[in-house]
Amino acid sequence: QVNGSERPIYNDKKCATTKIKPGMVLSIASATTVAPVASADALTSRMIAVEASWENTDQSVLVSEHEYAIGDTVNFVYAQPGDLVYLRVSASQTVSIGSALATSGTAGEVSVETTNKDATIIALAEEAVSTGVGETKRVKARII
C-alpha cells in the first residue's frame, strides 16, 4: 500500500554478495548491484526488496520467501513516508504494534529500536510479531 501514486518497481540492479529476500532493506553496492544493509541503526534510502512472483519457479517456496541469488536481478522500491511494506525482522525480537524499527546489523533485517529515536528509524510496526533464536519473520510496517 502506498501513500499517493503507485511506486515504481526498479529492476536495474543485481544481487551483489549474498542472497536477498523480499522485505530486506538494501543499499547500493556498486553502479550495477545492491546488497542488504549490514549496519545497525544505518541511515538508509528506504530501499526495500519486493516480491517477484514471476521469477519464482519453485512452487514449494512461498513468493515472500523466494530468494534472489547472487547475480539475479533484484526488484526493489524506494519506500516513502506513509507506505505500508513488509520488512524482515531479525531473530530474538518481540515487535509490538507501534514499535520503532531500524536496521539491525544482520543483513537486510530490522529490529526493535528502543534507544535511538532519530533518522535511523525506518518504520513503525502495524502488527505484532515475535521471532525465536535463529528465526526471522516478516512484519507489516508503515514507513516514517
Residue pairs with C-beta under 8 A, 6 or more apart in sequence:
1 83
1 84
2 80
2 82
2 83
2 84
3 80
3 81
3 82
3 83
4 80
4 82
7 77
7 78
7 79
7 80
7 83
8 77
9 50
9 75
9 76
9 77
10 75
10 76
10 77
10 78
11 73
11 74
11 75
11 76
12 73
13 28
13 32
13 33
13 34
13 73
13 74
13 76
14 32
14 33
14 34
14 71
14 72
14 73
14 74
15 33
15 34
15 35
15 68
15 69
15 70
15 71
15 72
15 73
15 74
16 29
16 30
16 33
16 34
16 35
16 70
17 29
17 35
17 70
18 35
18 36
18 70
18 107
19 67
19 68
19 69
19 70
20 26
20 34
20 35
20 36
20 49
20 67
20 68
20 74
20 108
21 49
21 64
21 65
21 66
21 67
21 68
21 88
21 108
22 49
22 50
22 51
22 52
22 63
22 64
22 65
22 66
22 86
23 48
23 49
23 64
23 85
23 86
23 87
23 88
23 108
23 138
24 36
24 37
24 48
24 49
24 88
24 107
24 108
24 109
25 36
25 37
25 42
25 44
25 46
25 47
25 48
25 87
25 88
25 103
25 108
25 109
25 110
25 122
26 34
26 35
26 36
26 37
26 47
26 48
26 49
26 74
26 76
26 108
27 34
27 35
27 36
27 37
27 42
27 44
27 45
27 47
28 34
28 47
29 35
34 47
34 49
34 74
34 76
35 107
36 107
36 108
36 109
37 44
37 103
37 107
37 108
38 105
38 106
38 107
38 108
39 103
39 105
40 102
40 103
40 104
40 105
40 111
41 102
41 103
41 113
41 116
41 120
42 102
42 103
42 120
43 119
43 120
44 103
44 122
45 78
46 78
46 79
46 80
46 122
46 143
47 76
47 77
47 78
47 79
48 76
48 77
48 79
48 85
48 87
49 68
49 74
49 75
49 76
49 108
50 75
50 76
50 77
51 63
51 64
51 66
51 75
52 63
52 66
52 68
52 75
53 63
55 66
55 72
56 63
56 66
58 66
64 86
64 138
68 74
77 83
77 85
79 85
79 143
80 143
81 143
81 144
82 142
82 143
83 142
83 143
84 126
84 140
84 141
84 142
84 143
85 123
85 140
85 141
85 143
86 138
86 139
86 140
86 141
87 101
87 109
87 110
87 122
87 123
87 138
87 139
87 141
88 108
88 109
88 110
88 136
88 137
88 138
88 139
89 95
89 101
89 109
89 110
89 111
89 129
89 131
89 136
89 137
89 138
89 139
90 104
90 106
90 109
90 110
90 111
90 131
90 136
91 106
91 131
91 132
91 133
91 134
91 135
91 136
92 131
92 132
92 133
93 111
93 112
93 129
93 130
93 131
94 112
94 130
95 101
95 112
95 125
95 127
95 128
95 129
95 130
95 139
96 112
96 125
96 128
97 125
97 126
97 127
97 128
98 124
98 125
99 112
99 113
99 124
99 125
100 112
100 113
100 114
100 117
100 121
100 123
100 124
101 110
101 111
101 112
101 113
101 121
101 122
101 123
101 124
101 125
101 139
101 141
102 110
102 111
102 113
102 116
102 120
102 121
102 122
103 109
103 110
103 111
103 120
103 122
104 110
104 111
105 111
109 136
110 122
110 123
110 139
110 141
113 120
113 121
121 144
122 141
122 143
122 144
123 141
123 142
123 143
123 144
124 141
124 142
124 144
125 139
125 140
125 141
126 139
126 140
126 141
126 142
127 139
127 140
129 137
129 138
129 139
130 137
131 137
